């Protein structure tokens, strides 16, 4: 035996020579940095293949249906089963979150006899069921109904969270009848069999049990197995890698990667759903079980595999499979070392060329020996080396011990470096998904090699820093990872199901059924009739105001016209040149002027003086000072018209509050301001609102256009009504455009049963409470506020942003309606949604938060589009009935920022119209500058009719 003091004397001079000898012999196992970078690139390529629909990919990238990591609010009691080696564990896990995250566990370990590992699959699962029953008895929870998470650490194809088909056995298991089967179904069957066999049941009991089978309790993905002996919800099946990630995710919410380096090796991570081509949906994230042990099964690593790797593979239970795992994991590390020692001995490089039966026996050099041998503390490693070699019947020299230690170092270092190469590919994938310049993340790690080898973790982390210098990675050991992780997956599933149920309950109040939309359409029809009738007009919420526009363009209009457009914080003056004939065209020149808020809130005289000043500036700008042209005035506020060129303002909207205007003729106010200036005179031919302007603009392009619609800051509609129905105006011949002012629909309670708490909150804090109720459920001025109120509600209930509310989100108006259009854009990745949330002060928002915010935006905007569609269906249906047509073909001219910019509004609105008014063939035509060009065209039509003596 070699004494300690001799080892100390010999070590320095022997070490260098022996290390050089072994390094030279094992040169193929020493991978350069360049080789590892290449491995990382190859692996990233394999990941892409696995994420796609390439069924030949060796790296399977299996969906786990785990859609969220823990957020710290999980709570409850859960059972966990952990099967992945020669024994398995049953655990009772208690999760609490009342102010402090805490997990308490009690567990029992049960052996799996060798004959069950390689025998009949049903016997294996019967054994598991028996052990589960024993544990419930021991813990005194036999009568308690608990959710169960099942850690099954073998390659599986999952189709649901609680449905997982075994692809192939590994780790020495070969039980028949299990590969290709759903392991959860096998476990349920065993539990049911064990439960029914434990009691003598009556016919009535059997009927009860059969009934329970037909209608199992479900919560999210949970399924229940109910027997007289068992009452268990099998919620989730996961592997140990996912378990490690979920366990560490409870302690560190940055954890989004799981890594196992033990008997086997594998990794998982949270991938963007849009990259998982085999799973429906592209919102949010899902944990992907990489199954990286099979990397290289298609010979992709053949240039890196050595003769020793091939010998290990040839002697394994699954030749040609899991080739990457055989280069890394604890099941094969010791065997690789043994084969190298045998070869070196046979070549006379070790042990004086002698071998022993024990050294030649497969499996005799355990991986745990490698751990002991590489202990660098006070030469303990060399002492352990001598002890191990003596135990194998060898008589080692000091040189043999140094060389054996070096062999172990080379094999384990290659393992750590290969592991870091593939892990670096995963980190780059996550970093690219987040479009982050620098990634900060946590890896949850488990496995005997990582935990017990004295240098493995350090080597892996050092190489990883070299391969991905732009990633800050924390490694967190998973304590009881796979077992606790199964419980955490179950806890997260229950938390998500509970939260989802509450979220959907809230969002359902914002969802409208077809029956409800038909009722909205019916009520709109009633209010339209009330607004048109002289007797009920005063009390009607939809005022149906005559515009005195009696015709749409016919293409013969000609001349130069001025147009004024006032409907928001900006004011436009336009020169519009209309040409008729074969080359009919509309040419426009315009200039935009701001209206300061002090003028918006000042006196009417100040407002109209400002408008006239802008007109004078424009005429001078166009070189037309002193010219008198027909003028059309787009005035986009509720007005009562008595003539085409007379509009009495009913009330200000859109933030205007200029005094002395309500109840006055705005054309008269304009003319008074012109006279005060004494510079020019104008022929004000028509005053119209933007809705009528939109209809006229589109009517110039499409003769079927008889409806105008605005869905922007506000919303309104107009259409061509039969004169006989317009009781406020004398005469029964022909048609007249009616300005519906439908934004006020609901002001007398017509929409109360459709209004939610969020609509009421928006209304109460608006500048005109109780007014424009329909508009507040549809238009761009209010949709962002509706969304903001929903988000506040969700956050206060802990359903969003982990209950953390930003001060900015509390600010009224901060969630602009343009955010809805951006968030719902099909081209906008969730990371960009997150950047919008960060702009709102929600810096810690998660991918899951982004998905939910997008869903809220979608529900609110969909309701708006459907409500708009229901109102429009009432309009086109009225036109059809007026004309007693079996089928109506009509075009709706549409304008407004919400309609134009929102990616789905127009489609949903049109679908709704066609569904609720099936006898009307409705087309939508987007207006180009309806409020400006439209005013000029109304003036042109009025001049045409006047010249023809019809007006």
N, C-alpha and C positions, 0 to 999 in steps of 0.2 A: 504493500500500500504506500502511496506517496504522502509523506508528511506535509503539513502546512508550511513549515519553514523551508522545505526543499522547493515547494511550489513557488514561494516568494523569490528564492534564489534564481530558479530557472526561468521564471515567467518573462522577464524583460528580454533576455537574449533569445528565448525560444519563440516568443510571441510573433515577432516580426517575420521570421523565416516561415513559420507555420501558416500565418495569415497569408503571406504571399503565395505559398504553395497552394492553399485552398482557393484563394481568389483566382489564381491562374486556371485551376482545374474547373471551377464553377463560373468562369467568365460569362457563359450564356445566361446565367441567372442574375447577373448584375446589370440592371437596366439603366441606361443613361437617361438624363433629363429629357433629351430629344425623343427617345423612345416612349417615355411616359406621356409627353405631349401628344405624340402620335396615337397612343392608346386612347387618350381622352377624346381626340377628334373622331377616331373610329367609333367609340362608344356613343358619342353624341349623334352620329349618323344612324347607329342602330336604334337609338331612342326614337328618332324621327320615324324610322320604319315601323317600329312597334306602335307608335301613337296613331299612325295612319291605318290603312286597311290592308297592309301587307301581311298576309297570314303566314308567310314564310319567315318572318323576322324571328330570330332566336330570342332577342330581348323583348318579351311579350308586352310589357307596359300595361299590365292588367288593371282595369278600373276596379276600385274597391267599394264605390258608392258611399264612401265616407266623405261628406261634403263640407265639414267644418272641423277645426281644431277646438279644444276647450277654450271658453272665454272667462272661466272662473265663477260662473253663476250656476254651474251644475250642482245638483244635490239629490240625495236619495240613497237607498240601499240596493245593491246589485250583486248578482252572482257572476262569477267568471270561471270558465274552464280553460285550461292551458295545456294543449297537446302539441308537442313538437320534438320530443326526445324519448329517452328510455323510461321516463316516468312522466306523470302529468299532475297538475295541481288543480284543486277546486278552492275557490276563494269567496269569502263574503267581504264585499267592499262597501264601506260607508263613506259617502261624499257629502261634505257640508260646506256651505258658502255664506253662512250668516256672519258677515263682516270679515271672516278670515277663511281662506281656502284650506281645507283639511281633508285628508284621506286616511281612514283607518281600515286595516285589513286583518282578517283572520284566514288562515289557509291550512290545507291538509295535502300532503304529497302522497300519491298512490303509485305503486309500481305498475309497469306494463310488462308482463312476462314475455319472454322471447317468442313463445309459440303463438301469442296473440298478435305480435308485430308482423309475423310472417304467415299467419293462419287465415281464417275466414273473417272477412270484414264485419259481418254481423256480430260475431263473437267479440270483436274488439269494441264495438259500440255498446254492446250489452254490458261489457265490463265497465265502460265509462258511466253508463246510466246507473249501474249498481253503486259505484263509488260516489256519484252525485247524491243518490238517496242516502247513503251512509253519512255524508257530510251534513246534509240537511238535518238528519237525526241528531248528529253530534252538536250542531249549532243551535238546536232547539227552534228551527225555523221551518219545520216540516209542513205546518199549516199556513205558512206565509206565502203569498204570491209575489214573486220577485222577477224582474227582468234579468235575462242572462246574456252575457257576451261570450262568444266561443273563439278562443285563439287557436287557429289551426294552421300551423307553420309549415305548410307544404304548398307547392305551386298549384294555384286554383284559378279557375275562370269564374268570376262573379257576374251574376246578372241582376242581383239585387243586394241590398245590405245583408239580407238574411237568406241568401241563396248562393251557394258556392260549389262549383264542380271541380273535383280533384283532377288535375291534369296528369300528374305523375307522382308517385311516392319518391321520397328521398330519405336521407339520414338512416338508412338501414331498414325502413319499413317496406313490407311487400304484401300486406293483407289483401286478399283477393276480393273481387266484387266491389271495390271502392273507386278505383280509377274510372273517371267518366261519370260518376254519380254525385248527386248533391249531398254533401256531408251533413248539412243541417237537417235534411229530410231523413238521413240515416240515424242521426241522433234523436230526432223526434220519434222515429219508429221504435228505437230502443227504449226511450223513456216511456212511451205508451205501452209497449210490451211488458216492461218491468212493472209499471203501475197496475196494469190489468191483472198481471200474474200474481200480484201481492195480496189480492183480496178475492173473496168469493162474492161476486156481485149478483144482484137480483136482475130480473128482466127489466124492471123499471129503471135501475141504475144504468144498465147498458144503454137503454134508450136515451137517458140523460147524457151519457158520455158521447153517444153518436151525435146527438144534437149539438153538443159542445164542439165536436169536430167540424160540423158544417159551418158553424158561425164563430170562428175564433176571434178573440179580442184583438183589435189592431190599433196601434198607435204609431203613425209614421210607417216604418218598415217592420214593425214588430209583429210577430205571429205567436199565437199561444198554443201550448200543448197542455191540455187539461185532462188529467186522469184522477182517479180517486187518491192516488199516492202523490201525484205531482200536479202542481199548478204553476207553470213556468212560461214566461214570454221569452222566446229565443229571438232577441232583437237583432243581433249582429254576429257575423262571423268575420274574423280578421286574421291576419298572420302576425307573427311576432314583431315584424318590422313596423307595421302600422301601430302595434301596441306600444313600441318604444317611442314613436313620435307622439302619440296621444298622451302617454304618461308624462313625458317631458313638457308637452304643450300645456298641461295643467299648471306647471310651475313657471314656465317661460312662454308667454304667448307669441314670441317670435319663432318658436319652434315649428318648422314646416318640412323637416326632413327626418326620416327614421333610418338608422343604420344598424345592421346586425353583423358582427364578425365573431362567430362562435363555432359551434359544430358545423353550421353552414354559414353562408353569407348572402345578404340581400340588402336592398335599400328601397325606400318609398319617399314620395314628396308630394306636395300640393301643386297640381298642374291646373292650368287654365282649361275650363271645359271646352273652349272653342278649338283646342288642339286635339281633343279626344274624339276622333272621327267615328268610333264604334259606339258612342253613347249619345243619345238624343239630347239636344239642348246645347247652348253655348254660353249660358250665363253662369258666372261664379267659378268655383274651383272644385276639384275632386282629387282625393288622394289616389295616386297611381302606385301600384305594387310593381316595381320594375322587373323583379325576377332576374337580376343581373348575373346570377350564377350560371345561366345558360349562354352568356356572352362567349362567342368563339365556337359554339357547337356547329357552326357552318364553316369551320376552318379559318375564321377571320383572325385568329391569334396563332395560326400554325407557325409563323416565323418566330414567335416568342416562346413557344413551348419547347421543352428540352426532352431528352430521352427519358429523364426521370419522371416528367409529367406524363409521358405516354405510358410508362410502366405503371404508375399509380392508376391511371385511367383503365388500363387493361385488367388490373386486378380488382377493380371496383364492382359494385353490384349493377351499375348502369353505364357500361362502356360507351363512350362517345357522347355522353350527356353531362351537363353541368361542368364543362371544362374550365370555365373561369373560377368557379367555386373550388375546384380541385387544385387550383394554383394559390388559393388564399386561405381557405377555412381550416378550422381546428380539426376537422375530421380527417384531413389529409396531410396536414403540416408535419406531424410526427412520422408519417409513412414516407414522405418525401425525404426527410433526413435519414431514415433507415436505409432507403434504397441507395442514397448517395454514399453512406458509410460502407455498405456492402460492396458497391462498385469500387470504391477507393481501396478497400481491403483486398479485394480480388486482384487489383492491379499493383498490390504491394506498397501502396502509399500510406496505409494505416495498419496498426495491430500486427506488425511483422508479416503482413499478408495472410493472417489467420481470420477465419470467421467461426461463429458458433451456431448451433441449432437455434438458439434463442434469437440471435441477431438476424438469422435467415427467416424467422417466422413472421409473416405479415401481421402488422398491427402491434408488434412487440415494443416498438419505440413510440410511446404515447406522446401526444402533443404537450401534455403537462410537463414532460421531461424538458421540452424546449424552454418552457417558462422558467424552470429551475436553473437550467444550464446558463441562461442569459442574465441571471442575476449578477450584477457587477459590484455588489457591495462586498468589500473586503475579500475578494477572490472566492466568495461563496459559490459563484457559478462554476468555477473549476472544480471545487470540491464536490458539487452536485454532479458534474460531468463524470468524475471518477466513480462516484457511487452508482450512477446509472449504467455505465459501461461494465462495471464489475457485476452488476445485477444481470447483465446479459451474457455472463460467462466469459467476458474478455479480461485480459490482463493489460490495461492501458499504460502507456508511458506518459510522461508529462507532455511530450509532443502530440501524442494522440488526443489528450484532453483539450489542448489548445486548438487543435485542428477541428475536433468535434464541435467545440463551442463556436468556432468560426462558421462551420457549416450551418449551424442553427441560426446564427446571425444573418447569413446571406439569404436563407430560405424565408425567415420571418420578415426581413427587410423588404424582400421582393413582394411579399404578401401585402405589407403596409403601403408600399409605393403603388402597387397595382390598384389597391383600394382607393388611394388618394386620386389616382388618374381618373377612375370612373366617377368618383364623387365630385371631382372638379367639373366634369361635364354636366352633372345635375345642377351644380351651383350656377353655371353659366346659363343653363336653360331658365332657371328661376330669375336670374338677373335680367336676361333678355325679355322675359315675360313682363317684368315690371318696368322695363326701359330705364333701369337705374344705372347711374354712372358707378355707384358703389353699392354693393349689396351687404346688408347686415342681417344675419340670420342665425338660427340655432339648429344644431343637429342633435337629435335624441339618439343615444347609442346604447346598445346592449350586446351581450355575447361574451363568452368566456375568454376568447383570445384578446379582445379589446380590454377587458377588465383585469385579466390575470397576467398577461404578458408584461414584463417590466418595462419594455421599450416600445411596444407596438404603437400605443396612442401618440407618443412623442414623435416617432418617425412619420406616422401618417399625417399629423398636423403640420409638421415642418415641411414636408413635401407639398402639402396642399397650399400652404402660404406661397410657395414658390410657383405653383401652377396657376393659382388664381389670386394674384396680389391685390385685385380690386374687390375682393370679398372678405368681410370681417366675419369670421365664423366662430361661434361658441359651441363647444362640445359639452353636452350635458348627459351624464350617465342616467339611464333609466333604471330606477330601483324597482324590482319586481315588474319590469317593463311590460312584457307580453301579457301578464295576468292582469295587472292594474290597468293596462292599456285597453284590454277587452271591456273592462268595466267602464272606462272613460268613454270609449266609443258608444257604449250603451247609454251612458249618462248624457253624452252629447246628442245622441239620436232622440232621447226623450226630451231633452231641453229644446231641440230644434222643432220637434213635433208639437210641443206645447206652445212654443213661441209662434210657430207657423199657424196653428189653429187660431190663436188670438189675433195675429196679423190679418189673416183671411177674414175673420169675423168683422174686423174694422173695415177692411177694404171692400167686403161684400156690401157694406152700406153705400159705397160709391159705384157699385156695379148695377147696371139696369138691365132687366130682362126685356124680352121682346114685348111682353104684355104691358110692361110699364111704359115702354117707348110708344106703343100704340095709344096708351092713355094720354101721354104728353101730346101726341099728334091730335087726338080727339079734343083735348082741352084747348089747344091752340086754335083749332077750327072754330070752336065755340066763341073764343075771344075775338077772332077775326070778324065773325058775323056781328058780334056786339059792337065792335069798333066801327064797322061800316054803317050800322043802323043809326038813324038820327035819335031815336028814343033812348038807346042804351050807350051811345057813344061816350057820354060824359063819364059813365061809371066803368067803362071798359079799360082793362089794363093795356091792351094792344090798341093803340089809338087809330091806326089805319088812316093816316093823314093824306088827303088829296095833294098831289104835287102840281097839278095842272099841266103835266107833261102828257100829251095826248097821242104821241107817236114815237116810235123808235126810228133810227136813221134808215133811209131807203137808198142811200148811195148817191143821191143827186145834190147833196149839200155842198156849198162852195163859198169861199171867202176867208177873210182874216178876222180872228176873234181874240179878245182878251179873256183870260180865265183867272180867277182868284181861288185859292184853296186854303181854307182855314178849318183845321180839325184837330190840331195838336199844338205842341210847343213851337213848331215851325210853321211858317206861313209862306206860300209860294205865289208868285205872279208869273203868268205864262202868256206867250203869244203863240196862238195856234193857227196854222194855215191849212185849210181844208180844201182839197182839190177833188173834183168829180171826174166822171168819164172813165175811159178804159184804164187810165193810169191813176185811178183815185188813190189819194194818199192823205196822210195827216203829218204835218211837219210842226215840231214844237221847239220853242226856246223858253227857258225858264230861269228864274233866280230865286234862291231860298233866303228867307229872312227869319231871324229869331224873334220870338215874342218873350221878352223878359217876364219873370214871374211877378214883378211888381205891377206890370201892366195887366197881366192876366187877372190879378186880384185887385186892380184899381177901379177907376170909373169907366163906364162905357164910352164916354167921350174920349178919354185917353187911348182906349183900345182902338177905336175906329180912326182917330187921328194918326195913330201909328201905322195902321193898314194903308191909309191914303198916302202917307209919306213913302211907304214901300212901293206903292204903285207909281208915284211920281219918279222915284229913283229908277225903277225898271224902264219906264218910257224913255227917260233920258239915256239909260244904258243901251237901249235898242235904237236910239236915234229917232224916236217917234214922239218927241215932246210936242204937245198940242194936238195930237191926233185923237179923233173920237172914233172908237170902235165899239161894236156890240160886245157886251161883257156878260159872262156867266159866272156866278158866284157860288162856289161850293162851300156850304156852311154846314159842317157835320155835327149839328146839335139838334135836339128835338124841336121842331118848328111846326106851327100850324100855318098852312098857306091858304090864302083867299084868292090869290092870283099867281100866275107863273112868276111874276116879278115882285111878289110880296110874301115875306115869310116872318111870322111872329114867333119869336123865341119863347118856348114853353119853359125850359129850365136849362141851366148850364150843366154840363157833364165834363168828364176828362180833366178835372182839376181847375177849370175856369170858374171865376167868381166875380167878374166885372159887374159893378153895380149899374142900375138904371137901364138894363137891357131886357130882362125877362118881362114878357108881355108886350114888347115893342117890336115893330117891323124892322128887321135888320137892314133891309134895302134902304129904308128911309134914313136909318142911322148912318149908313154909308154915304148917302147923297148929302146929308147935312155936313158930314166931315169933308166931302169934296168941295162943297160951297164955302166952308170955312177957309180952305186952303186957297181958293180962287185962282188956281193955276190951269185947270183943265176940266172938261166935262165928259161924262161917260154915259152910254146908253145901256143901263142894267136891264138886260133882256130876261134873265132867269136867275132865280135863287134855288139851288138844289142841294141835296146832301150827297155824301160820297157814295152812298148805296145806289142812288139813281144814276150818278155819274158812271159808276161801274157798269150798270146795265146798258147804258147808252154807248159806252166805249166798246163793249163786246157786241152790242147790237150792230155796230158799224161793220164788224167782221163776220157776224153770223146772224142772218135774219130770223133765226129761231130763238134768239135770246130775248126772253120776256121777263126774266127774273134777275135781280141784282142782289148780291150777298156780300157783306163785309164781315170778316172774322179777323180782327186785329186787336188794337188796344181796346176797342169796344166791339159790339156786334149789332147788325141790323139787316133788314131785308126789305126789298120792294118788288112789285110785280105789276103787270098790266091787268087791271080789273075792269070788268064790264061796267060802263057808266051807269047802267040801270041799278047796279048794286051800291054805287057810291052816293048814298042818300044825302050827304052833306053838300053836294054840288048839284045844281039844277041841270037837267038834261039827261036823256036816256040813250043817246046815240053814241056809238063808238066805244072807245076805251080810254082809261086814264091810269097813269102810273100811281100806285098807292105806296106811300112810305109807311111801312108797318110800325116802325119804332118798337120792334119786338123785344128789345132789351128789357122793357118793363113788364113783360109777361111774367106772371107770378107775384106781382106787387100786391095783389089782392088775395093771396093765399093759394093760387092755383098750383104752386109747386111745393107747398109746405111738406107734403108727405114724401117728397123726393129730396128735400134738403137735409143735409147731415149737420152734425155739430160743427164740422169744419166750415161749412157754408155759412152757418149762423155767426161763427166767430169772425169770418171775413167781412160779413155784412155789418156787424155791430161796430167794427173798427174803421169802416169806410167813411168817406166824406158825406155819403148820402144813405144812411141806414134805412132799410126798408124799401129802397128804390132800386130799380134795374136788377131785380133778383135773377132773371134768366141770364142776363149779361154776365153777372158775377159767377155763374156756373160754367160759362163758355169762354169768355174773352181773355185776351192776353194780359189785360190789366190785373186780373185776379187769379188766374190759374196757379201762378207761382206761390201766391199767398195760401191757396188751398193746400198745395203740396207742403209748404212750410208748416202749416198747422197739423197735418198728418204726421210729419216727421217729429214735431214736438211731442205729439201724443205717444208715438212709438218709443221715443227716447225716454220719456217720463216713466214708461212701463218696463224699461230695460230691454225692449225689443230691438233696439237700434243703437249704434255707437256705444254699445256696452253701458248704456245709461248715462253716458257723459255728454252733457249739453254744452255747446259752445255759446259764448255770449253773443257772437255775431248772428247765430241762427235765431236768437230771441228777438232780433231786430226786424220789425215789420218792413216788408218790401225787399229784404236782402236776397231772398230766393227769387231771382228774376225769371220771368216766363221763358226767356231765351234759353235758360238752362234746361228746361224741359226738352226743347227742340234739340239741343246739343246732346243731352243725356240719352235721348231715345234714338239718336242717329245709329243706323245699323253699322256705320263705318267706325263708330267711336268705341274704342277698346275700353274695358273697365278701368284700366289704369288712368285714362283720361277723365272718366267719371270721378275717379278718386281725386284727381287734381282740382276739379271743380269744388268738391267737398272740402279739400284743404284750403281753398280760397275762402270758404265760409268758416274757417277756423277749426274744422274737424280734422286735425292733423293726424289723429290716431285711427281714422276710419279704416276698415278692413275691406277686403274684396267682397265679403259677404254683405257688408253695409252697402257697397256700391250696387250690388245686385238688387237689394231691397229698395234702395232709392230709385233705381230705374223702374222697378215694378210699380212703386207708388206713382211716379210720373206717368207711366203707361196707363194706369187705371184712371187717373184724373183726366188726362188728355183724351182718353177713349170715351169717357163719359161726356166730355165737352163735345166731341165730334158727333156722338150719337144723339145728344140733345139737339144739336144744331141740325142734324139730319132729320130728326123727328119734326122739328118746326118746318124745315124745307119740304118735307113730305106733305104736310098740311097745305102748304102754298101750291105746289104743283097739282095736288089732288083737287084743290078748289078750282084751279084754271081748267082742268079736265072736265069737272062737273059743270062749270059755267057754260062750256061749249058743247056739253052733252056728247063727248067723244068716248068711244070704246077704248081708244089708245091715244095718248098725247105724246108728241115729240116736242121736247122743250130743252133749251140751253140756259144754264144759269151762269151769269157772269160773276166771277168771284175776285175779291181783292182782300188785302189785309195781311199783316206780317205773320200772324199765327198760321193762317192757311198756307202762305207761301213757304215759310221756313220750317214748319214742323214736318218731320219725315213721313208721318202716317195719318195726319189729320184728314187730308182730302180723301184718302182711300176709305177710311172708316166712315166718314160722313156720306160718301156716295153709296157705299154698301147699305147703309141704314136707309137712305132715301129709297133706293130700289127695292129694298125688302118691305118697307112700310107703304110704298105706293107702287105696287107691281104693274099697274096699268099705265104708268108714265115712264117713257123712255127718256131718262134724264142724262144730259151731258154737262160737264163742267168746263168752263172756259176761263182761264186766268186772265184777269184784266191787266193791261199795261197802262198804268197811270190813269185809272178811272176817275179819280177826284179832279184832276186837272184837265185832261183831254176830254173827259165826260162833260164837264161844265161847258166847254167850248162847243161840243157836239149838240148839247141841248139848245144852246144859243143858235147854232146853225139850223137845227130842225125848226126852232121857233121862227127864225127868219124865213125859212123856206115856206112854212105854213102861212106866215103873215103875208109874204109876197104873193102867195097863191090865193089870198083872200079868205083863208080858212080860219084865221085866228083873230 
